[in-house]
Amino acid sequence: MKIRKPKLFILFLALGLALVLVGCKAAEPIVQPTAETIIEYVEVTVVVEPTPVPPTPTPEPTPLPDQSAQLAAWEASPHGNTWGEGKGPNTWCSRCHSPQNWDPAAVIGPPPACFSCKFPADAEMRIAPGNAFIPEEEWIGIPCETCHIMENDVATVNAWLNPISMEYVAVNTTTELCEKCHVTTTGTGNPVRSAVDHQITLGGPAHLNYAGFIDEEIPPQYCTDCHDPHTQQPKGCVDCHEIDAAAHAGGRYVNMAEKVTCMACHDASGAEVGPHPDEAMGGVFTTLLTEVGRSGPTTSAIVSHSIQYTVACDRCHFEANAWELPVYDEEGNVPEPTAAPTP
């Protein structure tokens, strides 16, 4: 019988070696599974309430200028009171006295009723065939819009309202505006016979701005430099000129100031000079104008616009003057008595 133990031994030995080799082999690392990052996008609608916007504040309206003082002054002025039976309340004279009542077809009628008017010596109103009478309730006069562009019942810039087209005409100066009415057409051959003599001419050497001027202040150039446009009242000379009362007029000014107007001495137009025809004025000496009209001669006080520096005292203080004033020569000196002729 054959013995096989060695083969079996060899088999177990080989198996053991294999196990030892396997056990001695380095352990391989364990690989962990990789985690996959999953990003999910979720659409979310967020409702945001709008921030309230404060309302834009309404600007306060610009207050209209207060022109009540100018209006009151105008209402009491000659321009605010142009209607009167003796002021030419007709469609011809209204060309200046109430432009919006003017009728361009109006003409001066034949004598004795040339105008629809009542003259001082008339007992009743004269009614002329060429210019209709306008009653007071229909008389427009010279309102603000005649001389100003009106906006929201407020007078703005100066302009002349053409009474025919009712459109405004631009003016460059206040004098240009005044001369829309204060104009002289006498002797111009005006075909519509609108002969008037209302223009005021600034004359004399004192106020004319020719070839420069003497003082630092520019002399008056426009009507409103001296006249208030709403009252029409002129400034007094002392409003612009300082007077040395003790030295003025050879020291006589103190006694003259209340009795003589500046123009009575400084007039350069050659106007008449004498006591004011209105007794309420107390006989103050002023410049005068005598006119011969349909009712005879009338004398009225005027404001001279021709002014001179020098004064001729013998203009009033001449011998045998009607007012029994003392006699002076041109320079205000008492003249030497004239020697009686030798027989």
SESEZA-588173 format. One record per residue (C-alpha): residue number from 1; residue in one letter; x, y, z. Coordinates in steps of 0.1 Angstrom, whole numbers, plus 5000, padded with zeros to 4 digits. Each point is the difference from the previous one (the first is absolute). Layout:
BEGIN
+------+------+------+------+------+
| resi | resn |   xx |   yy |   zz |
+------+------+------+------+------+
|  NUM |    A |    X |    Y |    Z |
...
+------+------+------+------+------+
END
This chain:
BEGIN
+------+------+------+------+------+
| resi | resn |   xx |   yy |   zz |
+------+------+------+------+------+
|    1 |    M | 5000 | 5000 | 5000 |
|    2 |    K | 5013 | 5033 | 4989 |
|    3 |    I | 5004 | 5029 | 5026 |
|    4 |    R | 4987 | 5035 | 4986 |
|    5 |    K | 5004 | 5022 | 5032 |
|    6 |    P | 5028 | 5021 | 4986 |
|    7 |    K | 4978 | 5012 | 4971 |
|    8 |    L | 4973 | 5010 | 5024 |
|    9 |    F | 5026 | 5018 | 5021 |
|   10 |    I | 5013 | 5019 | 4970 |
|   11 |    L | 4964 | 5010 | 4992 |
|   12 |    F | 4994 | 5014 | 5034 |
|   13 |    L | 5034 | 5017 | 4999 |
|   14 |    A | 4992 | 5017 | 4968 |
|   15 |    L | 4967 | 5011 | 5013 |
|   16 |    G | 5015 | 5015 | 5031 |
|   17 |    L | 5026 | 5018 | 4980 |
|   18 |    A | 4972 | 5014 | 4979 |
|   19 |    L | 4982 | 5012 | 5030 |
|   20 |    V | 5031 | 5016 | 5014 |
|   21 |    L | 5006 | 5018 | 4968 |
|   22 |    V | 4965 | 5012 | 4999 |
|   23 |    G | 5001 | 5012 | 5036 |
|   24 |    C | 5033 | 5017 | 4995 |
|   25 |    K | 4987 | 5019 | 4970 |
|   26 |    A | 4993 | 5038 | 5008 |
|   27 |    A | 4964 | 5007 | 5007 |
|   28 |    E | 4985 | 5020 | 4973 |
|   29 |    P | 4981 | 5032 | 5011 |
|   30 |    I | 4963 | 4999 | 5001 |
|   31 |    V | 4985 | 5025 | 4975 |
|   32 |    Q | 4970 | 5018 | 5014 |
|   33 |    P | 4973 | 5008 | 4976 |
|   34 |    T | 5001 | 5037 | 4988 |
|   35 |    A | 4969 | 5021 | 5011 |
|   36 |    E | 4985 | 5019 | 4971 |
|   37 |    T | 4989 | 5036 | 5009 |
|   38 |    I | 4966 | 5007 | 4985 |
|   39 |    I | 4990 | 5038 | 4998 |
|   40 |    E | 4963 | 5006 | 4995 |
|   41 |    Y | 4988 | 5034 | 4988 |
|   42 |    V | 4967 | 5011 | 5014 |
|   43 |    E | 4982 | 5030 | 4984 |
|   44 |    V | 4985 | 5021 | 5027 |
|   45 |    T | 4978 | 5030 | 4992 |
|   46 |    V | 5004 | 5028 | 5026 |
|   47 |    V | 4974 | 5027 | 4999 |
|   48 |    V | 5016 | 5033 | 5012 |
|   49 |    E | 4976 | 5028 | 5009 |
|   50 |    P | 5011 | 5033 | 4982 |
|   51 |    T | 5013 | 5027 | 5022 |
|   52 |    P | 4974 | 5027 | 5001 |
|   53 |    V | 5012 | 5032 | 4981 |
|   54 |    P | 4989 | 5032 | 5018 |
|   55 |    P | 4978 | 5021 | 4977 |
|   56 |    T | 5017 | 5030 | 4984 |
|   57 |    P | 4989 | 5030 | 5020 |
|   58 |    T | 4979 | 5025 | 4981 |
|   59 |    P | 5018 | 5032 | 4999 |
|   60 |    E | 4983 | 5029 | 5017 |
|   61 |    P | 4987 | 5025 | 4974 |
|   62 |    T | 5020 | 5032 | 4997 |
|   63 |    P | 4979 | 5026 | 5017 |
|   64 |    L | 4989 | 5028 | 4977 |
|   65 |    P | 5016 | 5033 | 5006 |
|   66 |    D | 4979 | 5025 | 5020 |
|   67 |    Q | 4993 | 5029 | 4977 |
|   68 |    S | 4972 | 5015 | 5020 |
|   69 |    A | 5020 | 5031 | 5008 |
|   70 |    Q | 5007 | 5007 | 4963 |
|   71 |    L | 4963 | 4993 | 4992 |
|   72 |    A | 4988 | 5024 | 5027 |
|   73 |    A | 5024 | 5027 | 4988 |
|   74 |    W | 4989 | 4996 | 4965 |
|   75 |    E | 4963 | 5001 | 5009 |
|   76 |    A | 5005 | 5034 | 5017 |
|   77 |    S | 5021 | 5014 | 4971 |
|   78 |    P | 4991 | 5019 | 4968 |
|   79 |    H | 5005 | 4969 | 4980 |
|   80 |    G | 4975 | 4981 | 5022 |
|   81 |    N | 4974 | 5027 | 4995 |
|   82 |    T | 4998 | 5009 | 4964 |
|   83 |    W | 4962 | 5002 | 4996 |
|   84 |    G | 4982 | 5033 | 5005 |
|   85 |    E | 4976 | 5021 | 4980 |
|   86 |    G | 5028 | 5026 | 4995 |
|   87 |    K | 5027 | 4974 | 4992 |
|   88 |    G | 4988 | 4990 | 4966 |
|   89 |    P | 4979 | 4969 | 5007 |
|   90 |    N | 4997 | 4992 | 4963 |
|   91 |    T | 5013 | 4976 | 4974 |
|   92 |    W | 5026 | 5024 | 4988 |
|   93 |    C | 5016 | 5013 | 5032 |
|   94 |    S | 4999 | 4964 | 5013 |
|   95 |    R | 5029 | 4992 | 4977 |
|   96 |    C | 5022 | 5010 | 5030 |
|   97 |    H | 4975 | 5004 | 5028 |
|   98 |    S | 4985 | 4965 | 4996 |
|   99 |    P | 5017 | 4982 | 4971 |
|  100 |    Q | 4977 | 4970 | 5000 |
|  101 |    N | 4971 | 5024 | 4994 |
|  102 |    W | 5016 | 5016 | 4971 |
|  103 |    D | 4983 | 4999 | 4966 |
|  104 |    P | 5026 | 5006 | 4971 |
|  105 |    A | 4971 | 5012 | 4979 |
|  106 |    A | 4993 | 5029 | 5024 |
|  107 |    V | 5007 | 5035 | 4988 |
|  108 |    I | 4998 | 5035 | 5013 |
|  109 |    G | 4966 | 5014 | 4993 |
|  110 |    P | 4991 | 5034 | 4986 |
|  111 |    P | 4997 | 5030 | 5024 |
|  112 |    P | 4984 | 5006 | 5024 |
|  113 |    A | 4998 | 4963 | 5010 |
|  114 |    C | 5035 | 4989 | 4990 |
|  115 |    F | 5002 | 4975 | 5028 |
|  116 |    S | 4975 | 4982 | 5022 |
|  117 |    C | 5010 | 5018 | 5031 |
|  118 |    K | 4989 | 5026 | 5026 |
|  119 |    F | 5022 | 5031 | 5001 |
|  120 |    P | 5001 | 5021 | 5032 |
|  121 |    A | 4976 | 5026 | 4986 |
|  122 |    D | 4976 | 4975 | 4986 |
|  123 |    A | 4967 | 4994 | 5018 |
|  124 |    E | 4995 | 4966 | 4983 |
|  125 |    M | 5021 | 4974 | 4983 |
|  126 |    R | 5008 | 5006 | 4963 |
|  127 |    I | 4994 | 4970 | 4978 |
|  128 |    A | 5022 | 4999 | 4969 |
|  129 |    P | 4990 | 4980 | 4969 |
|  130 |    G | 5035 | 4988 | 4993 |
|  131 |    N | 5008 | 4985 | 5035 |
|  132 |    A | 4974 | 4983 | 5021 |
|  133 |    F | 4995 | 5006 | 5037 |
|  134 |    I | 5011 | 4972 | 5022 |
|  135 |    P | 4982 | 4996 | 5034 |
|  136 |    E | 5020 | 4994 | 5031 |
|  137 |    E | 4988 | 4964 | 5004 |
|  138 |    E | 5014 | 4991 | 4966 |
|  139 |    W | 5033 | 5019 | 5005 |
|  140 |    I | 5030 | 4977 | 5004 |
|  141 |    G | 5026 | 5027 | 5008 |
|  142 |    I | 5037 | 4991 | 5003 |
|  143 |    P | 5001 | 4967 | 5019 |
|  144 |    C | 5032 | 4981 | 5008 |
|  145 |    E | 4999 | 4980 | 4968 |
|  146 |    T | 5004 | 5031 | 4979 |
|  147 |    C | 5036 | 5003 | 5012 |
|  148 |    H | 5009 | 4966 | 5013 |
|  149 |    I | 4998 | 4964 | 4988 |
|  150 |    M | 4976 | 4983 | 5025 |
|  151 |    E | 5006 | 4965 | 5014 |
|  152 |    N | 4975 | 4986 | 5025 |
|  153 |    D | 4987 | 5035 | 5007 |
|  154 |    V | 5036 | 5011 | 5008 |
|  155 |    A | 5017 | 5028 | 4980 |
|  156 |    T | 5033 | 4989 | 4986 |
|  157 |    V | 5023 | 5017 | 4974 |
|  158 |    N | 4992 | 5033 | 4984 |
|  159 |    A | 4984 | 4998 | 4966 |
|  160 |    W | 4974 | 5019 | 4980 |
|  161 |    L | 4966 | 4984 | 4993 |
|  162 |    N | 4990 | 5009 | 4965 |
|  163 |    P | 4963 | 5007 | 5004 |
|  164 |    I | 4991 | 4989 | 4965 |
|  165 |    S | 5019 | 4967 | 4997 |
|  166 |    M | 4999 | 4994 | 5038 |
|  167 |    E | 5036 | 4988 | 4997 |
|  168 |    Y | 5029 | 5013 | 5020 |
|  169 |    V | 5027 | 5022 | 4985 |
|  170 |    A | 5034 | 4998 | 5016 |
|  171 |    V | 5016 | 5033 | 5013 |
|  172 |    N | 5036 | 5006 | 5008 |
|  173 |    T | 4996 | 5027 | 5027 |
|  174 |    T | 4974 | 5015 | 5022 |
|  175 |    T | 5001 | 5032 | 4980 |
|  176 |    E | 4992 | 4980 | 4968 |
|  177 |    L | 4970 | 4986 | 5019 |
|  178 |    C | 4988 | 5035 | 5012 |
|  179 |    E | 5003 | 5014 | 4965 |
|  180 |    K | 4974 | 4976 | 4987 |
|  181 |    C | 4976 | 5027 | 5012 |
|  182 |    H | 5022 | 5029 | 5011 |
|  183 |    V | 5007 | 5010 | 4964 |
|  184 |    T | 4997 | 5031 | 4979 |
|  185 |    T | 4984 | 4997 | 4965 |
|  186 |    T | 4991 | 5037 | 4995 |
|  187 |    G | 5012 | 5012 | 4967 |
|  188 |    T | 5009 | 4966 | 4986 |
|  189 |    G | 4972 | 4999 | 4975 |
|  190 |    N | 4986 | 4969 | 5016 |
|  191 |    P | 4972 | 4988 | 4976 |
|  192 |    V | 4977 | 4989 | 5028 |
|  193 |    R | 5002 | 5034 | 5016 |
|  194 |    S | 5014 | 4987 | 5033 |
|  195 |    A | 5017 | 5033 | 5008 |
|  196 |    V | 5011 | 4998 | 5037 |
|  197 |    D | 5028 | 5018 | 5019 |
|  198 |    H | 5008 | 4977 | 5029 |
|  199 |    Q | 5037 | 4992 | 4996 |
|  200 |    I | 5023 | 5011 | 5028 |
|  201 |    T | 5035 | 5011 | 4989 |
|  202 |    L | 5028 | 5000 | 5024 |
|  203 |    G | 5019 | 5032 | 4994 |
|  204 |    G | 5024 | 5025 | 5017 |
|  205 |    P | 5036 | 4993 | 5009 |
|  206 |    A | 4995 | 4986 | 5035 |
|  207 |    H | 4986 | 4966 | 4993 |
|  208 |    L | 5012 | 4993 | 4965 |
|  209 |    N | 5026 | 4973 | 4998 |
|  210 |    Y | 5020 | 5014 | 4971 |
|  211 |    A | 5038 | 4996 | 4996 |
|  212 |    G | 5002 | 4984 | 5034 |
|  213 |    F | 4988 | 5014 | 5033 |
|  214 |    I | 5014 | 5021 | 5028 |
|  215 |    D | 4991 | 4980 | 5031 |
|  216 |    E | 5006 | 4964 | 5008 |
|  217 |    E | 4963 | 4991 | 4996 |
|  218 |    I | 4986 | 4997 | 4966 |
|  219 |    P | 4972 | 5026 | 4993 |
|  220 |    P | 4965 | 4987 | 4996 |
|  221 |    Q | 4995 | 4985 | 4966 |
|  222 |    Y | 4965 | 4984 | 5001 |
|  223 |    C | 4966 | 5011 | 5011 |
|  224 |    T | 5000 | 4976 | 5030 |
|  225 |    D | 5033 | 5014 | 5012 |
|  226 |    C | 4980 | 5029 | 5014 |
|  227 |    H | 4963 | 4989 | 4998 |
|  228 |    D | 4985 | 4972 | 5020 |
|  229 |    P | 4984 | 4978 | 4973 |
|  230 |    H | 4969 | 4992 | 5021 |
|  231 |    T | 4993 | 5033 | 5017 |
|  232 |    Q | 5015 | 5021 | 4972 |
|  233 |    Q | 5013 | 5024 | 5027 |
|  234 |    P | 5035 | 5014 | 4993 |
|  235 |    K | 5028 | 5000 | 5025 |
|  236 |    G | 5009 | 5033 | 5017 |
|  237 |    C | 5033 | 5017 | 4992 |
|  238 |    V | 5011 | 4994 | 5036 |
|  239 |    D | 4996 | 4962 | 4995 |
|  240 |    C | 5031 | 5001 | 4978 |
|  241 |    H | 5017 | 5033 | 5008 |
|  242 |    E | 5014 | 5011 | 5034 |
|  243 |    I | 4993 | 5036 | 5006 |
|  244 |    D | 5021 | 5022 | 5023 |
|  245 |    A | 4971 | 5020 | 5013 |
|  246 |    A | 5022 | 5027 | 5016 |
|  247 |    A | 5020 | 5007 | 4968 |
|  248 |    H | 4975 | 4991 | 4972 |
|  249 |    A | 4985 | 5029 | 4980 |
|  250 |    G | 5023 | 5025 | 5017 |
|  251 |    G | 4988 | 4990 | 5034 |
|  252 |    R | 4963 | 5007 | 4991 |
|  253 |    Y | 4990 | 4964 | 4996 |
|  254 |    V | 4989 | 4997 | 5037 |
|  255 |    N | 4973 | 5026 | 4993 |
|  256 |    M | 4992 | 4988 | 4965 |
|  257 |    A | 4997 | 4962 | 5006 |
|  258 |    E | 4963 | 5000 | 5008 |
|  259 |    K | 4990 | 5027 | 4975 |
|  260 |    V | 5018 | 4991 | 4968 |
|  261 |    T | 5005 | 4967 | 4982 |
|  262 |    C | 5034 | 4991 | 4987 |
|  263 |    M | 4987 | 5001 | 4964 |
|  264 |    A | 4987 | 5035 | 5004 |
|  265 |    C | 5037 | 5010 | 5001 |
|  266 |    H | 5018 | 4972 | 4981 |
|  267 |    D | 4976 | 4997 | 4970 |
|  268 |    A | 5018 | 5002 | 4967 |
|  269 |    S | 4969 | 4998 | 4977 |
|  270 |    G | 4990 | 5036 | 5004 |
|  271 |    A | 4967 | 4991 | 5015 |
|  272 |    E | 4979 | 5025 | 5019 |
|  273 |    V | 5006 | 5002 | 5037 |
|  274 |    G | 4976 | 5012 | 5026 |
|  275 |    P | 4978 | 4989 | 5029 |
|  276 |    H | 4984 | 4966 | 4997 |
|  277 |    P | 4964 | 5004 | 4986 |
|  278 |    D | 4986 | 4976 | 5026 |
|  279 |    E | 4994 | 5021 | 5031 |
|  280 |    A | 5004 | 4969 | 5021 |
|  281 |    M | 5038 | 5001 | 4992 |
|  282 |    G | 5003 | 5033 | 5019 |
|  283 |    G | 5013 | 5021 | 4972 |
|  284 |    V | 5033 | 4981 | 4996 |
|  285 |    F | 5019 | 5012 | 4969 |
|  286 |    T | 5004 | 4974 | 4973 |
|  287 |    T | 5001 | 4996 | 4962 |
|  288 |    L | 4968 | 5006 | 4982 |
|  289 |    L | 4984 | 4995 | 4966 |
|  290 |    T | 4972 | 5022 | 4986 |
|  291 |    E | 4980 | 4985 | 4972 |
|  292 |    V | 4971 | 5014 | 4980 |
|  293 |    G | 4974 | 4974 | 4995 |
|  294 |    R | 4964 | 4998 | 4990 |
|  295 |    S | 4990 | 5014 | 5033 |
|  296 |    G | 5025 | 5028 | 5000 |
|  297 |    P | 5035 | 5003 | 5016 |
|  298 |    T | 5009 | 4977 | 5028 |
|  299 |    T | 5031 | 5000 | 5021 |
|  300 |    S | 5013 | 4968 | 5016 |
|  301 |    A | 5031 | 4990 | 5020 |
|  302 |    I | 5025 | 4979 | 4981 |
|  303 |    V | 5031 | 4980 | 5009 |
|  304 |    S | 5028 | 5013 | 4979 |
|  305 |    H | 5023 | 4973 | 4985 |
|  306 |    S | 5026 | 5025 | 4989 |
|  307 |    I | 5024 | 5008 | 5028 |
|  308 |    Q | 5030 | 5023 | 5003 |
|  309 |    Y | 5026 | 5006 | 5027 |
|  310 |    T | 5001 | 5038 | 4998 |
|  311 |    V | 4972 | 5022 | 5011 |
|  312 |    A | 4990 | 5035 | 4988 |
|  313 |    C | 4984 | 5016 | 5030 |
|  314 |    D | 4986 | 5029 | 4979 |
|  315 |    R | 4977 | 4975 | 4983 |
|  316 |    C | 4975 | 5008 | 5028 |
|  317 |    H | 5017 | 5027 | 5020 |
|  318 |    F | 4997 | 5027 | 4973 |
|  319 |    E | 4988 | 5035 | 5005 |
|  320 |    A | 4962 | 5005 | 5004 |
|  321 |    N | 4994 | 4962 | 5001 |
|  322 |    A | 4964 | 4990 | 5007 |
|  323 |    W | 5008 | 4982 | 5032 |
|  324 |    E | 5018 | 5030 | 5017 |
|  325 |    L | 5032 | 4980 | 5004 |
|  326 |    P | 5032 | 5018 | 5009 |
|  327 |    V | 5020 | 5010 | 4969 |
|  328 |    Y | 5033 | 4981 | 4994 |
|  329 |    D | 5023 | 4999 | 4970 |
|  330 |    E | 5008 | 4968 | 4982 |
|  331 |    E | 5025 | 4988 | 5027 |
|  332 |    G | 4977 | 5008 | 5029 |
|  333 |    N | 5015 | 5033 | 5010 |
|  334 |    V | 4980 | 5031 | 5009 |
|  335 |    P | 5007 | 5023 | 4970 |
|  336 |    E | 5014 | 5034 | 5006 |
|  337 |    P | 4974 | 5027 | 5000 |
|  338 |    T | 4998 | 5019 | 4967 |
|  339 |    A | 5010 | 5036 | 5005 |
|  340 |    A | 4973 | 5025 | 4992 |
|  341 |    P | 5007 | 5019 | 4968 |
|  342 |    T | 5014 | 5034 | 5004 |
|  343 |    P | 4975 | 5026 | 4991 |
+------+------+------+------+------+
END
